Amino acid sequence: MDKKIKQSVGTLLAHIIKVDHRSVEKEAPVFCDIMGKNFDCSEEEATNLLHDILETEYNLDEHVTIINNALEADKLSKFHLLEQLNYVIYSDTISANDYKIFEDIKNKLFAS
């Protein structure tokens, strides 16, 4: 289950990088820092995860559901995840779509 959560959190964070066509080299340190702090990923493991996510098709809603099910009523962890997503958004040029994605994820995590 930890691997699924790691993959899902990584996908949420990488999604902003992917949809905005951000520089992977510029964003990788931010991604690696977050994944290292939360999942004890080495820089190499986090970089590989980022590249794998960016090269793979995924369903963002499925990953939000996995996270939501794992965190259930742990609102503090959900807020922390949103804070990290916000950090990725602010790490480069912000688009209106970034905050639409942020709001959609927030609403799904706190729907119940």
N, C-alpha and C positions, 0 to 999 in steps of 0.2 A: 504493500500500500504506500509506503514511503516513496518508492520509485515513481508511482503514479502521481502522487502529490507534487514531487519535484518536477516531473515532466509538465504537469498542468500549470504550476506557478511559473516555470520557465516559459511556457507557451504564452501565458498572459503578458509577461514582461517583453518577450520577443515580438509579440504581435505589433506593438507600437513601432518597433524598429522596422518590421517588415512592411506594414501598410504605408509608412511614411518614406520608404526607400532611403532610410538613414544609412550612414556609413557604418558598416559592421565593425571596422577597425576602431572607430571613434566610440561606438556604443559598447563594445565588448568589455572594457574595464568596468563600466557601470553594472552591466549584467553580471559579470564574474564576481564583483564585490557583493552584490545582493545574494547571489546563489551561494557564495562561500560562507557568508554570515548565517544564512538560514538552513543550509543543507550540508555544510562542511565540504563543499565541492572544491577541489583544487582548481587553479586557474585553467589548467588544461582540460579538465573534465567539464567545467562550465563553458569554456570556449567551444568545445566539441558539441555540447548540448545546444548551444546557441546556433551553431552552423546547421546541425541536424534539424532543428525546428524551422529555421528559415528556408531550408530546402525541401520541406515536407508539407503536404497539404494537411490541414487539421480543421476540426470543428471547434471554434472557440467556445460555443455554448456547452459542449461536452466537458471541456476543461473547467469551465466555471462551475458546472454541476459537480464534478469530482471534488473540487475545492470546497464547495458549499457543503457537500455531504461529509467531508473529512472534518471540517471545522464546526459543523452543526451550529451550536449556540455560542461558540467562542467569538463573540463580537470584537473583542480586542485584537485577536489575530486577523480577523477580516479587515479591521481598520488599518492594521499594520501593513497588510498586503496592498491596500489601496494607497497607503503612503508610499510604498515602494514603487507602485505603478506610476504614481504622480512624479516620483523622482526620475524615472525613466523618461516620462513625458517632458519634464523640464530640462533634461540633459542636452537637448538640442532645440531647434526651431519648433515651436508649438503650432499645431494646426487646429482648426475648429473640429475636425474629425477626431482628433486625439481625445478631446473632452466629451464627444458623443460616445466614444468607446468607453471612456472612464465612467461616465454616467450609466451606460447600459450595464457594465460589470457591477457597479455599485448597487444598482437597483436589483439585479439578480442575486447578489450576495445577501441583500437585506430584504428580500421579498416577503419573507414570513415573519 
